[in-house]
């Protein structure tokens, strides 16, 4: 068996995102059938997916899957 490479997930600034981190939106996100999530909206307690392009989390109490290119890690 080959060793599997660890998945490294980075935000739009190149900061490494880990499970449980908080991040915020760097651009407005239009959502079909709902009000848009504005720039600066918090994505809390993120969970990593099986790809480095997406993370899951809650924005205003709604579970969302968001592309990491639109996020910045909260310090």
PyMOL commands that set and color helices and strands:
alter all, ss='L'
color gray80, all
select helices_A, chain A and resi 68-70
alter helices_A, ss='H'
color red, helices_A
select strands_A, chain A and resi 9-10+16-17+23-25+42-48+54-59+62-67+71-73
alter strands_A, ss='S'
color yellow, strands_A
deselect
rebuild
show_as cartoon
